[in-house]
Structures are given as structure tokens and as C-alpha cells.
Amino acid sequence: MKKSDTYRNAEKYHDPTAGKAIDNASQQPEAVTWYIKTIKALADIMDLEIVGRVVVKDKKTKTIWH
């Protein structure tokens, strides 16, 4: 599904409310984004490099973020 399709309903009519809800639900929390950036910055300070994907799991919701 293309990004522009998320703002259209099944009949292909423009539906901005549903599109915004889908976008908000699919975004990772700001705390996860901050955490991953911090890990990468710390590795850089220590002259290390992250060579794989950083995966974080929320203990409460069990949601996994990449």
C-alpha cells in the first residue's frame, strides 16, 4: 500500500482522519527513537560501530521496535 492510499477509504474517497490515525499508530514512540540514537552516539564515542539492527521491546506492551 502506498502512503497516499492511507488517506483513502475502501471506496477511494479522501479520508484524512483515518489516514492520520494509521500514521500515528505505526510510528514508534519518541523514547524508542531517543534510545536508539543514544546507543549509536555512545558507540561512536567509544570508537565502536553498530553493525546490525538495533531491536527494542517494550516490556509493558510487548511491542518490538526496529
N, C-alpha and C positions, 0 to 999 in steps of 0.2 A: 504494500500500500504506500502510495506517495504521500508526502507530508501535506500537500494541498487537499488530498482526499479526506483527511481527518476533520476538515471543516465542512464536510458534506454528509448528509444523511443517506439512507438507503435509496431514496428516490432521487439522489444527486442534487437536492436543494441545499443552499448555503445554510450551515448550522454552526455559528461561531461559539455558542455556549458549550455544545458537546465537544467541539474541537479543542477548546481551551481546557476542558476537564480532562480529556485524554492526554494532552500535552503535560498538564500538571501532574497527573498520576504516573507518567512514565519518567519523570525527572528524578534523579537521585537527590537525597537531602543535601543541603549545603554542608552539614557536618561531615558527610562522607567525602565530598569534594575537597574540603579543607584537609581532612585526614590524609588522603592520597597525595595531595600537593606537599604536605608536611613530610611525609615519608620520603618522597622524591628529593626534596630540598635537603633533608638530613643525610641522605645517601650521598648527595653531591658534596656536602660539606666534609664528609668523611672520605672523599675521593673514591666513592663506590658508585656503581651504576645498577639500576633496576633493569634486569634483562627479561623479565617475564611480566605477566599481567598481575596487577595487584587486585586481589579479591577480598571484599569486606562483607561480613554477615552481621546483620542486626540481631542481637540476642533476643529482643522482645518480639519482633515481628517475623523473624526467621527469613527476612528478605536478603538476597545476595546481590551485591553491587560489584560491578567490574570496573 
